[in-house]
């Protein structure tokens, strides 16, 4: 290992403790939806804008505009399917993501 590489790496005392959030609101900076297997797809004709999908989404990946369903934030959606499961009119379907 060259000295340049060793100089750039931090020692164990300089690394933050795992799992700590060092700055409030930093999750928006990270693209966490790139590994999903399924994508949510909404049938807008069936959607009643009850926003239960928004309430239950663990990743805040449902964007509401003017009090109605706007779109899915695919940078943060992990494809868990909770939105589809909670939709009372089954307006959201999970479809396989193309690779």
QUIHUQUI-V440338 format. One record per residue. RES is the residue in one small letter. SS is DSSP state (helix for helix, strand for strand, loop for the rest). NEAR is the number of other ideal C-beta (glycine too) atoms within 10 Angstrom. Layout:
RES:SS:NEAR
RES:SS:NEAR
//
This chain:
x:loop:6
x:loop:6
x:helix:7
x:helix:7
x:helix:8
x:helix:8
x:helix:7
x:helix:7
x:loop:9
x:loop:8
x:loop:6
x:loop:5
x:loop:5
x:loop:7
x:loop:9
x:loop:9
x:loop:6
x:loop:5
x:loop:5
x:loop:6
x:loop:9
x:loop:7
x:loop:7
x:loop:6
x:loop:7
x:helix:9
x:helix:12
x:helix:10
x:helix:7
x:loop:9
x:loop:10
x:loop:13
x:loop:18
x:loop:9
x:loop:9
x:loop:16
x:loop:12
x:strand:16
x:strand:17
x:strand:23
x:strand:12
x:strand:18
x:loop:12
x:loop:9
x:loop:6
x:loop:12
x:loop:16
x:loop:12
x:loop:14
x:loop:14
x:loop:15
x:helix:18
x:helix:25
x:helix:17
x:helix:10
x:helix:14
x:loop:21
x:loop:9
x:loop:18
x:loop:12
x:loop:22
x:strand:23
x:strand:12
x:strand:13
x:strand:8
x:loop:6
x:loop:8
x:strand:11
x:strand:21
x:strand:12
x:strand:11
x:strand:22
x:loop:15
x:loop:15
x:loop:13
x:loop:18
x:loop:20
x:loop:17
x:loop:22
x:loop:18
x:loop:16
x:helix:18
x:helix:26
x:helix:19
x:helix:13
x:helix:15
x:loop:21
x:loop:9
x:loop:11
x:loop:10
x:loop:20
x:strand:23
x:strand:15
x:strand:18
x:strand:11
x:strand:9
x:loop:14
x:loop:5
x:loop:4
//
